[in-house]
Amino acid sequence: MFSLLTMLACGAPEPPPEAPEPETVTVASPSAAPVGAIGGEPILPRPVVLGAISAEAVDAGIDARQEAIDACYQDELAENAGLAGKVLVRFTIARNGSVSKANIKSTSLRHAPTEDCLTAQVAEAHFPALEIGEVAIVTYPFVFP
């Protein structure tokens, strides 16, 4: 019996299980550069929203100010032909839907007049009143090509 146990215990080791083949992930390339992209490198694909308001409602509030936001850039572009960059604006939406605070979180634009105008325009945006909570904090990407 000892020799049977020895044979079973000392038999050829089982080969390790085969590693699964890596999955192939295919990503469809979009027809246009994603929001917040320069040269196809996204900074944020969508706004980051902390609070009880949807990203779609935030987009709608910013879209309502888009003409004025574009003017911030276009006015300065006339004097600075190479002006381009990405700007992340962080703003706070108060319970009533107004913007209580707006500032630049990060920027590669590095042009204070355009950035100041941008934050002023975001501060003028209006959003739906919050149903839950006192504030919502949003980080929103802007790209100036």
N, C-alpha and C positions, 0 to 999 in steps of 0.2 A: 504494500500500500504506500510505503514511503517513496518508493521509486516512481509510482504513478503520480503522486503529488509533486515530486521533484520534476518529472517530465512536464507536467502541466504548468508549474510555476516557472520553469526555466525554458519553456518553449520559445520559439522565435517570436520576437515582439511584433505586435501588430503595427502595420505602417500607420503613420499619422494620417488623419483624414485629409482629403484633398482640399486645398484652399479654394473657395469659390472664385470664379473668374470675376474680375472687376466689372461693375456695370458701366455701360457706355451711356453717357448723358448727352443728349442732343439739345442744344439751345437754339431756338429759332432766332435769327437776327432780325431785330425790328426794322421797319422801313424808315423810321426817323430816330434820331438820337434820343435816349431817354431823358425825362425831365431831370434837370440838374446835371447835365453832361457837357463836357467840352472834349472834343476828340474821342468821344465814345466812353470816357471814363466817368462812371457815375459818382457823384458825391453823396447823394441820397436819391433813391428812385422815387420817393414820395415824401411828403412832409411827415415828420414824427410828431404825433399828437399825444400828449399826456393829459387826459381829462375827458369829460363827457361831451365831446363834440366829434363828429365824424370827419375824416380826412376830406370827404367830398364837400362838406359844408365849409371847411377851411379853404379848399380850392375855389369854391364859389365866391367867398368873400374876397380872396386875393384877385380872382378874375375880374371882379367888379372894379378893382383899382388898377388893372393891368395897363390901361392906356396911360395913366399918370406915371406908373412905374417905368414903362418904356420911355416916356419923355425924360425921366431922370437920366437915363443912359444916353439917349439920342442927343440931348442938349450938350452933354460933355464930349460926346464922340466927335462933334464938329471941331472941337479944339484939340482933341487927343485922338488922332487917327488909329493908334494901336491899342486903344482902351479895350480890354477884354478880361474876363475872369469870372470866378464863381463866388457867390456870397451866400452864407447861411445866416438867416435872420432868426433870432429867437424872440418870440413875443408872447405876452400873456393876455388871454382873453378873459375879461371879467364876467361875472355871472349874467350881466345884462347884455352881453355880446359885443361890448366895446373893447378896444385894445387899451389896456392899462399901462403897458410897458413894451417897448420894442428896442432891441439893440443888435449889433452885429456879433454873431458868435464866432465866425471865422470868415476870412476873405482871401482870395488871391487877386482880386481886383485892385486893391490897395490904392483907391482913389477916394479920398474923404468926401469931396462934394457929392459924388454919385452915391456913396454909401449913406451919407446923411439924408439925402433926398429919398432914398429907398426906405430907410427906417421911418421917415416922416410919412410917407405914403402908406406904409403898412400900419402905422399908428392910426391912420384915418379909416382903415377898413372896418366894416361892420359884419358881425356874424350872428347866427341865431343865439338867443339867450340859452344859457346852460340850464338843463333841468335838474342836474345833480352836481353838487360841489360848488365851490366858490370861484375857482379859476380853472382854465385849461392852459397848458404851456405847449407851445408849438415851435418846432424848429423847421424852417421852410427854406428850400433851396432855390436860388435864383441864378441864372446863367446869362452872362452878357458876352455874346460871341465876338 
